[in-house]
Amino acid sequence: MVHSDGCQPFGHSDVRCLLVFGHFYPAPSSEEVAAGRDEGADDPWLLGIMDNWQKADGWTGSGQPTVADCENVLADAARAVTEHLGAGPERTVASSPSIAAGSPLPHRIWRTPTHALILGPLSDHGPYGYLTHLALVHAPLDQNAPLPDADDTEGLIRWIVTHADW
């Protein structure tokens, strides 16, 4: 699925474009369960919708993925981006609840002189509750917005939300 801040993402380098290549419904973390999230409250209706998505051309499903399954998919995608750009990510940081529900997964950030590529999980922000998307975001960069230091986790999370969250 492709989403864009503009009407047509292709050929317009001045708009953010998101390539969503995976969806999963994360099991709640122990902190979420302690805060009162019911482990299966939304599952029946959402999982049925996800089953229907998997029937569409180009979609596949693998049941309820584990954290390791999601990390492996993201690692494969990171290898593809690294091969294409010829360099590894500048920063890698674990996601936080402000970006995506469920267990933390890695966000990787690459930059070119004009754009950032951000790979990792994103929240749905829609009617699907805790649905999480695995996405590659291509975002124009403001030349005055430096990337936070590698040890500034909170700053990196804010930077990702600013540049990648939809």
Backbone as a ProteinNet text record, in pm:
[ID]
protein_1_A
[PRIMARY]
MVHSDGCQPFGHSDVRCLLVFGHFYPAPSSEEVAAGRDEGADDPWLLGIMDNWQKADGWTGSGQPTVADCENVLADAARAVTEHLGAGPERTVASSPSIAAGSPLPHRIWRTPTHALILGPLSDHGPYGYLTHLALVHAPLDQNAPLPDADDTEGLIRWIVTHADW
[TERTIARY]
85.2	0	90.2	58.7	134	44.3	98.5	26.9	117	57.9	136.4	67.1	147.3	91.3	35.2	71.4	21.5	-74.2	-135.5	-231	-163.3	-43.8	28.4	172	209.9	342.7	457.7	434.3	543.4	585	714.1	767.2	760.6	714	704.4	794.4	914.6	1011.1	984.5	885.7	858.7	748.6	698.6	596.4	647.1	597.2	631.3	554	619	557.2	584.7	482.4	496.4	464.1	553.7	530.1	506.8	382.3	347.6	356.3	442.7	465	428.6	370.7	327.5	234.1	145	52.8	52.6	44.5	25.3	-48.3	-109.5	-185.1	-104.4	-28.4	64.6	-4.9	51.5	8.1	49.8	-30.7	4.6	130.4	208.7	326.5	280	368.8	332.4	289.1	349.5	310.2	167.1	130.9	-4.7	-108	-75.8	-166.7	-184.3	-74.7	-81.6	-165.5	-164.2	-242.8	-388.9	-423.4	-563.2	-602.4	-507.5	-545.4	-580.1	-698.4	-744.7	-673.2	-613.8	-531.9	-604.4	-732.2	-799.1	-923.4	-938	-1062.7	-1098.6	-1001.3	-1031.1	-1007.7	-950.5	-907.7	-1013.8	-1133	-1224.2	-1258.8	-1298.4	-1338	-1216.9	-1105.4	-988.8	-921.8	-908.8	-843	-922.3	-1054.7	-1137.2	-1108.8	-1093.1	-1060.4	-922.8	-827.4	-692.6	-693.5	-777.1	-790.1	-838.2	-931.9	-981	-872	-789.6	-680.3	-587.3	-565.4	-470.2	-519.9	-647.9	-701.9	-674.9	-635.3	-610.2	-477.9	-469.3	-345.7	-227.8	-118.1	3.5	13.1	-92.3	-91.1	-71.7	-0.4	13.9	-4.7	-28.5	-43.5	27	64.1	133.3	78	-48.2	-104.9	-52.7	-49.3	-2.9	149.9	218	363.7	420.8	538.3	611	694.5	750	840.4	958.1	1009.2	1121.3	1083.1	959.5	914.5	918.9	867.6	865.8	1007.5	1093.8	1233	1301.2	1271.5	1331.3	1284.7	1156.5	1103.9	1170.9	1183	1248	1396.6	1462.7	1604.4	1621.4	1531.4	1537.1	1517.2	1420.9	1395.9	1516.7	1578.4	1695.6	1811.9	1828.1	1933.6	1909	1783.3	1750.7	1779.3	1742.2	1768.3	1918.5	1989.4	2134.6	2202.8	2160.7	2218.5	2191.8	2070.6	2034.9	2114.2	2125.9	2194.4	2345.6	2392.5	2536.1	2592.5	2506.8	2550.4	2442.6	2486.6	2392.6	2322.8	2226.7	2153.9	2245.4	2213.5	2287.5	2249.1	2124.9	2076.4	1980.4	1982.1	1884.1	1838.7	1708	1652.1	1527.6	1502.8	1382.8	1260.4	1151.5	1027.4	976.4	886.3	824.5	673.7	597.7	451	399.9	481.2	437.3	441.4	506.7	514.7	430.7	437.6	366.5	335.3	224.6	182.8	264.1	261.6	326.6	471.8	540.7	682	766.1	872.5	959.6	1023.1	1022.3	1088	1182.6	1285.3	1381.6	1329.4	1365.9	1352.5	1493.6	1509.8	1638.7	1622.5	1724.4	1718.4	1839.6	1811.9	1913.7	1882.6	1984.5	1961.3	2043.8	1983.4	2054.3	2062.2	2122.9	2126.4	1987.7	1886.6	1754.5	1641.7	1664.8	1556.3	1603	1506	1530.4	1452	1508.7	1437.9	1429.5	1308.1	1284.2	1210.2	1268.1	1213.2	1175.9	1050.6	1010.1	859.7	813.4	669.6	605.2	479.7	400.1	261.1	205.2	67.4	-30.2	-148.4	-250	-320.1	-346.1	-419.7	-560.7	-610.7	-742.2	-834.5	-932.6	-1034.8	-989.6	-863.5	-821.3	-752	-765	-709.8	-558.9	-507.7	-363.8	-292.2	-358	-294.4	-165.1	-58.7	70.5	112.9	170.4	216.7	368.7	424.4	567.2	582.3	662.1	664.9	804.7	823.1	940.1	889	939.8	895.5	1006.5	969.1	1059	1012	1090.6	1046.1	1144.8	1093.5	1182.1	1243.4	1367.1	1435	1443.6	1418.7	1447.2	1596.5	1671.1	1816.1	1857.5	1765	1796.3	1758.2	1715.1	1672.5	1773	1877	1977.7	1920.5	1983.8	1946.9	2003	1921.2	1972.4	2086.1	2167.5	2277.2	2225.3	2309.4	2271.6	2228.3	2281.8	2245.4	2124.8	2066.5	1948.4	1822.1	1785.3	1671.6	1543.3	1512.4	1388.8	1389.8	1505.4	1517	1497.2	1553.2	1534.7	1388.7	1322	1179	1099.7	1125.3	1054.7	1084.4	1210.1	1248.4	1172.5	1162	1088.1	940	881.1	739.4	720.6	808.7	797.9	809.3	900.2	927.3	852.1	805.7	747.8	602.4	557.6	422.5	318.2	215.2	109	-11
-115.8	0	122.5	219.1	343	455.7	540.1	657.4	777.2	892.3	1011.5	1133.2	1233.3	1361.4	1439.6	1402.2	1467.4	1375.2	1425.6	1344.5	1229.6	1250.8	1149.4	1144.4	1035.8	1032.4	1016.1	960.2	927.4	1047.4	1077	1188.6	1321.4	1322.5	1446	1432.7	1483.9	1467.2	1558.7	1647.6	1741	1693.3	1570.7	1517.5	1389.6	1365.6	1242.2	1127.1	1013.3	894.6	776.1	697.6	580.8	455.1	358.7	227.9	132.2	90.1	-2.3	-142.8	-225.3	-359.6	-468.2	-431.8	-532.2	-472	-554.8	-515.9	-627.9	-591.1	-692.8	-632.3	-718.7	-679.3	-729.6	-639.8	-685.8	-735.1	-840.5	-882.9	-772.3	-745.4	-636.5	-669.1	-565.2	-581.6	-600.4	-643.8	-663.7	-531.6	-419.8	-288.7	-253.2	-285.5	-257.2	-342.5	-468.6	-555.3	-500.5	-457.5	-400.2	-272.9	-198.7	-75.4	-101.6	-229.8	-263.9	-301.4	-308.7	-348.6	-496.4	-527	-664.6	-730.3	-846.3	-911.8	-940.5	-964.7	-1001.8	-921.5	-805.1	-729.7	-695.5	-657.6	-615.4	-724.6	-836.6	-938.9	-987.4	-1030.1	-1095.5	-1010	-888.2	-808.1	-765.4	-730.2	-684.9	-799	-912.7	-1024.4	-1069.6	-1059.2	-1090.9	-996.2	-867.2	-769.1	-799.8	-831.2	-862	-988.3	-1085.4	-1206	-1168.7	-1074.2	-1030.1	-958.5	-876	-809.1	-912.5	-1021.4	-1122.6	-1196.3	-1182.4	-1244.9	-1161.5	-1035.2	-946.2	-982.9	-954.2	-980.5	-911	-982.8	-926.2	-932.3	-974.6	-982.3	-1127.2	-1144.1	-1275.9	-1259.8	-1368.1	-1364.4	-1481.1	-1462.5	-1569.6	-1589.8	-1554.8	-1569.2	-1460.4	-1488.9	-1391	-1394.8	-1292	-1294.9	-1271.2	-1324.1	-1298.6	-1171.7	-1122.9	-1008.7	-1045	-1166.8	-1210.5	-1211.5	-1253.5	-1250	-1107	-1011.2	-871.3	-816.5	-851.2	-806.2	-861.6	-987	-1047	-976.7	-943.3	-871.4	-734.5	-664.8	-533.8	-545.1	-650.2	-670.6	-695.5	-775.1	-799.4	-668.5	-589.1	-460.4	-367.8	-368.1	-283.3	-324	-453.4	-500	-447	-448.3	-398.7	-248.8	-171	-26.1	-0.5	-72.2	-55.6	-89.3	-196.9	-234.1	-126.4	-72.5	29.7	159	200.5	326.6	311.5	189.1	166.4	200.9	219.9	251.7	207.4	172.3	132.9	253.7	228.6	339.6	423.7	552.7	642.4	619.3	585.7	565.3	446.2	375.1	270.4	291.9	291.9	313.2	226.6	176.8	97.1	187.4	137.3	214.7	233.6	328.7	355.5	357.5	353.8	359	484.6	590	710.8	691.1	582.8	555.3	434.4	326.8	204	123.3	52.3	-31.5	-160.9	-226.8	-356.8	-346.8	-456.6	-463.4	-371.8	-315.2	-227.9	-302.4	-239.4	-289.4	-179.8	-216.9	-115.2	-21.1	105.1	204.3	231.4	232.9	264	388.7	475	603	615.7	640.8	675.3	816.5	889.8	1023.2	1041.3	1113	1161.4	1313	1385.9	1532.1	1597.5	1532.9	1597	1520.1	1393.1	1310.4	1218.1	1175.1	1072.1	948.6	833.7	706.7	651	623.2	574.8	443.1	339.9	204.9	158.8	117	66.2	61.7	33.4	24.1	161.9	172.5	293.4	254.4	335.4	312.2	342.5	284.2	304.8	439.1	483.5	607.3	603.8	488.1	478.1	392.2	335.5	259.7	120.5	84.2	-53.7	-75.9	14	-7.7	-16.4	-130.4	-147.7	-194.7	-192.5	-235.8	-156.5	-227.6	-164.9	-196.1	-96.2	-109.5	-114.7	-198.2	-195	-113	-7.7	86.9	140.7	181.2	256.4	394.3	496.1	633.2	709.3	777.8	864	1005.8	1082.7	1215	1322.9	1433.9	1546.8	1597.4	1641.5	1692.1	1844	1903	2043.7	2049.8	2121.4	2124.6	2180.2	2244.3	2300.2	2206.5	2085	1990.6	1876.3	1891.8	1786.2	1661.6	1550.9	1425	1425.4	1393.2	1389.8	1289.1	1309.8	1218.6	1077.8	980.2	839.7	805.3	871.7	840.2	920.4	1004.2	1083.2	1010.5	905.2	822.2	902.5	984.4	1063.8	1160.8	1221.5	1311.4	1238	1117.2	1037.4	998.1	961.5	926.6	1047.1	1166.4	1287.5	1314.3	1294.9	1316.6	1220.9	1094	995.4	1033.6	1071.1	1110.7	1229.6	1326.7	1445.6	1410.3	1320.7	1292.1	1171.6	1080.3	956.8	934.9	983.7	949	1011.4	937.8	987.7	1024.3
0	0	0	-82.5	-88.6	-39.9	46.7	97.2	74.7	47.3	22.1	80.2	117.1	160.2	42.1	-79.6	-199.7	-272.2	-378	-454.2	-526.8	-577.6	-654.4	-603.3	-534.7	-473.1	-571.2	-687.1	-777	-859.9	-858.5	-934	-861.9	-738.1	-660.4	-537.9	-548.9	-440.8	-322.5	-334.7	-225.8	-131.5	-148.2	-58.6	7.3	126.3	197.2	136.3	121	63.9	156.1	183.3	269.6	190.1	194.8	136.7	253.4	270.6	378.5	321.8	378.7	325.5	425.5	536.3	632.2	735.6	786.6	893.2	995.3	1120.9	1222.6	1340.5	1414.5	1532.3	1651.1	1716.5	1819	1945.4	2000.5	2133.2	2229.2	2329.8	2420.9	2500.7	2526.3	2611.2	2755.4	2841.2	2981.8	3044.9	3001.5	3054.2	3012.3	2886.3	2838.1	2911.7	2936.9	3011.8	3153.1	3215.8	3350.4	3351.6	3238.9	3229.6	3194.7	3170	3147.9	3007.5	2913.4	2776.7	2776.3	2725.9	2714.7	2598	2622.9	2521.7	2391.6	2392.7	2269.1	2239.3	2298.7	2286.4	2142.5	2060.6	1924.3	1821.3	1862.6	1767.7	1670.7	1714.3	1618.9	1496.4	1513.8	1398.2	1315.7	1381.3	1307.5	1232.1	1295.6	1229.5	1107.7	1112.4	995.3	879.9	910.1	806.5	747.6	834.6	786.6	700.2	736.2	652.9	512.4	503.3	372.2	292.9	360.7	290.9	228.8	299.5	253.5	128.7	95.9	-24.7	-149.3	-130.6	-244.7	-311.9	-440.9	-515.1	-448.5	-434.5	-378.3	-227.3	-160.6	-14.6	27.9	135.9	197.4	347	414.1	558.6	622.3	746.3	816.9	957.1	976.7	1110	1201.9	1328.5	1427	1434.1	1381.2	1381.1	1520.5	1541.7	1665.9	1646.9	1756.2	1747.4	1656.6	1671.3	1587.2	1439.2	1406.7	1267.1	1212.8	1290.7	1247.3	1234.8	1330.5	1322.7	1198.2	1162.8	1043	915.8	908.3	791.1	780.4	893.4	891.8	856	904.1	870.4	720.5	661.6	516.7	439.3	482.7	416.6	433.6	551.1	575.8	484.7	463.5	372.5	230.6	187.9	53.9	42.4	143.1	139.5	141.9	227.9	237.9	105.3	41.6	-88.3	-192.7	-190.8	-289.2	-267.3	-142.2	-112.8	-103.6	-83.7	-71.3	64.9	164.7	300.8	399.3	517.5	622.6	682.6	770.4	833	922.3	931	1020.5	1165.9	1188.2	1324.9	1325.4	1438.3	1466	1609.2	1628.9	1762.5	1776.5	1896.2	1921.2	1922.3	1864.5	1862	2004.2	2017.6	2147.5	2128	2237.8	2224.9	2153.6	2147.6	2076.1	1924.4	1878.7	1735	1696.4	1776	1740.7	1865.3	1860.2	1972.9	1975.9	2089.9	2101.9	2142.9	2126.8	2164.4	2076.8	2132.6	2053.7	1936.4	1821.6	1701	1651.8	1576.3	1534	1425.9	1440.7	1334.7	1285.3	1155.2	1094.9	1010.2	1014.2	943.3	851.7	724.2	625.6	579.5	539.3	481.7	355.2	262.4	144.3	163.4	73.6	91.3	95.8	38	30.9	98.9	133.1	185.6	297.6	375.2	475.5	435.1	461.8	450.1	590.6	634.6	770.1	758.4	814.7	806.8	946.3	964	1094.7	1109.8	1231.9	1257.3	1274.4	1232.3	1252.7	1301.2	1389.8	1434.7	1323.3	1332.1	1229.7	1244.4	1365.7	1393.2	1334.8	1304.2	1243.3	1326.8	1262.2	1334	1377.3	1346.4	1369.2	1502.8	1595.4	1728.7	1727.7	1766.7	1783.9	1657.1	1542.4	1418.6	1397.4	1362.6	1337.8	1195.1	1128.8	991.4	990.1	905.9	877.8	751	757.7	646.5	619.9	494.5	453.1	413.6	480.4	456.2	384.3	278.2	201.9	229.3	306.2	350	308.9	253.5	224.1	354.7	347.9	467	464.6	579.1	600.3	632.8	555.7	573.4	710	780.6	912.4	1026.7	993.6	1098.4	1108.5	1191.8	1202.8	1270.3	1245.1	1309.1	1451	1551.7	1689.7	1704.9	1807	1837.4	1861.9	1836.8	1851.5	1993.3	2094	2233.1	2282.7	2198.3	2232.8	2184.3	2256.9	2216.4	2203.6	2302	2295.8	2178.3	2152	2037.6	1906.1	1895.8	1774	1755	1863.4	1854.9	1805	1862.3	1816.4	1668.2	1627.2	1488.2	1396.8	1436.6	1356.6	1347.4	1460.1	1458.5	1364.1	1370	1284.3	1135.5	1102.5	961.8	905.1	988.8	936.7	972	1086.5	1131.3	1041.4	1012.6	925.7	1006.8
[MASK]
++++++++++++++++++++++++++++++++++++++++++++++++++++++++++++++++++++++++++++++++++++++++++++++++++++++++++++++++++++++++++++++++++++++++++++++++++++++++++++++++++++++

